Amino acid sequence: MSAVKIFVPLDAAARSVGADETASAIAAEAQRRQIDIELIRNGSRGLLWLEPLVEVEVAGRRYAYGPVQPQDVAGLFAAATAEGSAAQHHPLAHGLTEEIPYLKRQQRLTFARVGITDPRSLSDYLAHGGYRGLAAALELQPHQIVASVSASGLRGRGGAAFPAGIKWKTVLGAAGAQKYIVCNADEGDSGTFSDRMLMEGDPFVLIEGMTIAGLATGATRGYIYLRWEYPDAKRALEAAIQAAYAARYLGENIQGSGACFDLEVRMGAGAYICGEETSLLESLEGKRGQVRFKPPLPAIAGLFGKPTVINNVITFASVPIILERGAEYYQHFGMGRSRGTLPMQLAGNIKRGGLVEIAFGMSLRELLYEYGGGSSSGRPIRAVQVGGPLGAYLPESQFDTPLDYEAFAEIKGMLGHGGIVVFDDRVDMAAQARYAMEFCAIESCGKCTPCRIGSTRGVEVIDRLVAGQNAAEQEILLRDLCETLTYGSLCALGGLTPYPVLSALNHFPEDFVKSERAHASA
Amino acid sequence: MTSPSPRRVIPIKVEPPSSLSAEERASVERACARLKALPGALLPILHAVQEAMGFVPKDSVPLIARELNLSLAEVHGVLSFYHYFRKERGGRHVVHLCRAEACQALGAAALEAHAKRSLGIEFHGTTADGAIRLEPVYCLGNCALGPSLMIDEQLQGRVSAQRFDALMAGTRARVERG
């Protein structure tokens, strides 16, 4: 009899709640019972409330159990022995993984392999359709690859949603002996972890996407700029890059095509602003991460002054499937001008937090309640911040907004990188508004005055407003300051900080009134 | 008439003043030698120095500046820009506690207060026994399983006050053993 395959995620989130200990307990228990098992450390399926999620393969199908703590392991083995290998009556059993509604109803294109494969195995990647996008790209001329990415409707998944094809086309058309591909893996938005999950769970797809970008634009060198907070992703990427070099998927003469592409990982050092593309380029050059004036665009004069494609992790990772299945296939998902899928991340006070990759167009409400199951505290959801620390706080009345770039822009919000942070009715929205200004002050690069100084003044004005010192005047001052930040800042940090501040003030004014606050806490 | 002054030798590489021990100095020089050929080498070098010594000493700045042919101001400017680089010694283990919104929604502020009280330090401080340094961090990418913290490079999720105390006790035990 061949070994039973058991999967325990190696993902940092799963490890943060004990996946390593669970894996050790499984190995020890199997040895004690003299059962031959093959323990595979996969990526996370993204059902994070069930982590550590253990899967057992029976007759080629995977059954899920979770959350499995080390003390549950012996009982699971006993149940499997007593009632047959699937142990379907155990309280931690969830049946076939792929039939769990949370997962079954998703449209996993970019995350197709995450949680399924062993992220450290190139052969597993190839066995699950990996590098078919590159194979297709190697048959095409650069302008045809760019045309395919343009036709897919893929827009930058980092937050700004700029059409990827236009960036690529500009770099292709730019003259230059050296061009660069830069991946923005500085995923700093609170409430987001899709980049991390992808890099840890399927690093090869990012490498493949960046290699295709190199072929499309004539760039021969790539950098992944990764935040230091993701050491697990660093290990996964470096191992995958090494494996890709060894198998001639990177380096000279890729797969005998004559094309070459070199790739390395560079670490950030704790600066939120380096998620802004021009700051990131400065940082990669070994400088302070200060925002550059635009123009020139990075596509014309980017890294070391050379034409540079800079895109987010998910953007690059979406490219292989576009090349493999065709632009038409990807384009038919979504709504309006938002094509394809977006991996949404349910975070904060949510019962079933995790990753939900779906086509654009579903309502926020459906995501929060059908997938998320409401708040984890069981209390009413009062506010939801969508799109990271620069995203608006939405009240319940806006939960029917469809997940679409334009629909969110219409309500003065943004989808950003797809992070959704849920707060219950105990949240103090004046404190959240103050935090938004404080965060801007901490993370401002200091280049422009509205952001550098306005954020500190913003904290002070909110403090006076909440303390009831000439409240009416303070509110006028705060709105005026927000207008200065919006129109006077050089980049999105200062420019968008008014989103969380003003949305809190507009939708939850009662939290800013001293008498009502005293009443509420009494 | 005065006699001509003796010829002065001007060294090409001025030795920067340094209070580093010979070992520390060698560690900085090794990092520079290994990485300085990289395009944009300064951040990789600062990371390597911090990894080797636990912080980036002030007196490593002139050494690095000389190796990269940069001004002191340029190196100092980069070192002081990034939150992750620590400028002073302290703490055999570093605990990064998340202060960002998703963790706030799950009680990060209360955990922060508990952490400071139980360790007896503020952010950027080190416990009296030198075991633990506490730093704030803005998102660890564990937003569905907060509140989160990171001990050295190990992420921890769903950290209650009780679990925090257990994690700190475990970290201290590692210090004593280690």
Interface residues (C-beta under 8 A of the other chain):
Chain A: A12 A13 R15 S16 V17 L48 W49 E51 E187 G188 D189 S190 G191 T192 F193 D195 R196 W228 E229 Y230 P231 D232 R266 M267 G268 A269 G270 A271 Y272 S283 L284 E285 G286 K287 R288 G289 F304 Q345 L346 A347 G348 N349 I350 G353 G354 S376 Q385 P389 G419 V421 V422 F423 D424 V427 Q432 Y435 F439 I442 E443 C445
Chain B: P39 G40 A41 L42 L43 P44 L46 H47 L68 E74 G77 V78 F81 Y82 H83 Y84 F85 H96 A100 E101 A102 C103 Q104 A105 L106 V137 Y138 C139 L140 G141 N142 C143 A144 L145 G146 S148 M150 E153 Q154 L155 Q156 G157 R158
